[in-house]
């Protein structure tokens, strides 16, 4: 049953499975929610294996309060930090999908030694700057400056993505690929070669930029950004199990 956490003036919807070991925390993507295929697959895995698992909706997403257009990376990172600090005890393993990959990297910086492992799925660090802003035309940049928003077509909805000036400006305050990124725990980056939203060079840049004793990138031929086929879901679960085993081993 969905429960709610009041944090930072927002009401965050969440679900938790009680079990053993580090709490596995799923961090969803841009405009996605905790009812998605990957989140529910992880919950089923946790329930079957007796693992602790937490999923939640950022503000403006899913069942949480707020308007999506009012939010930005800093807000959603604050939501994630509040949820983890309030609802997960002890060590955590983060599983970040797309934008959730970026936010999980911010959590790795903020939560310190509590993070003992990380799995990312089509991680999109710094996408507001390197994908959105870098891809805007001069006319779109001018529109953003003048009106505070610009509409982009979406492959996932008939409605366009509305990108706000605040999203871009706030993103610049939360970039992770411009400064050292130490990940001192087992990390598995998963990436599809057919992903047009977050292409393979983004994953290669992240792997090259991050430092740590146990970082691996797995490329899956022909997998797209959803990364939700049975084979892809099975790879996510195996990667989480691998990270948990390596974290337990020291």
Number of C-alpha atoms within 10 A of each C-alpha: 5 11 13 17 17 14 14 11 8 17 20 27 23 20 16 20 17 14 15 12 16 23 27 28 26 28 29 28 24 16 13 18 21 23 15 12 15 23 23 14 18 24 23 15 14 22 15 10 11 14 19 21 27 25 27 30 29 33 24 23 23 18 20 22 18 17 10 16 14 12 18 22 26 17 18 21 22 18 23 26 19 17 24 21 13 11 14 19 12 13 18 25 27 30 28 25 28 25 26 28 26 27 30 30 24 22 19 24 15 13 14 12 13 16 25 25 27 27 29 29 27 31 28 26 28 23 21 23 17 13 15 13 16 11 12 14 10 9 10 16 17 14 15 19 13 11 10 14 21 20 14 14 11 11 10 8 8 8 11 13 17 14 19 20 20 17 20 20 15 18 19 16 11 18 19 20 15 9 9 10 17 14 21 18 22 24 27 23 24 22 29 23 17 17 18 10 15 22 18 16 10 19 24 14 12 18 17 10 15 17 15 13 11 14 18 13 16 14 17 17 11 12 17 20 20 16 24 17 13 10 11 20 17 14 17 24 17 12 21 24 12 17 23 21 13 16 17 11 7 8
